[in-house]
């Protein structure tokens, strides 16, 4: 009887750690997925901003040449 109680106690304690490990894995996977989503969104935006900046620089250079 004591052996059964001890086995049940050990199982209940170890399953809590497994839940914490699973939760940690889920949080890590969620964090990674979030970072990938941010990267997927930011990359095109940054490229578009670079194009806008180049366009503005070219317009400025053309305006300066026009005034000369």
N, C-alpha and C positions, 0 to 999 in steps of 0.2 A: 504494500500500500504506500509506504513512504517512497519507494523507488518510483512508482507511478507519479506521485505528487512532485517529486524532484524533476522527473522528465518533463512534466507539463510546465513546471516553472521555468526550466531551461528553454523550452521551446517558445514560451511566451516572451521571454527576454530577448532571445535571438531574433524573433520575427520583428521586434521593434527596430532593431538595428537595420534589418533588411529594408524596412519601410523608409527609414531615414536615408539609406543608401540609394534606394529607388527615387526618393524625392530629390536627393542631390543630383542624380543623373538626369531626372526630368528637368530640374532647374537649369542644369548645364546645357542640356539640349535646347531648351527654350531660349536661353541666353545666346547660344550660337545661332539659332534660327533668326533671332531678332537682329543680331549683328549682320548676318548675311542679307537680311531684308533692307537694313539701313544702307549697306554697301551697294546693293542693287539699285536703290533709289538715288543715293548721292552721286554715284559715278556719272550717270547721264546728266544730272543737274550740273555737276562740275564741268563736264565737257561743254554743255550748252553755255555756261557762264564764260568759259574760255573763248568760245566763238563770238559771243557778244562783246567781250573785251577787245578781241582782235578787230572786229568790225568797227568799234568805236575808235580804236587807234588808227585804222586806215582812213576813216572819215576825217579825223583830226589832221592826219598827214595831207590828205587831199585838199582840205580847207587851207592849210598853211601854204601849199604849193600854189593854190589859186590866188592867194593874196600876194605872192611874190611876183 
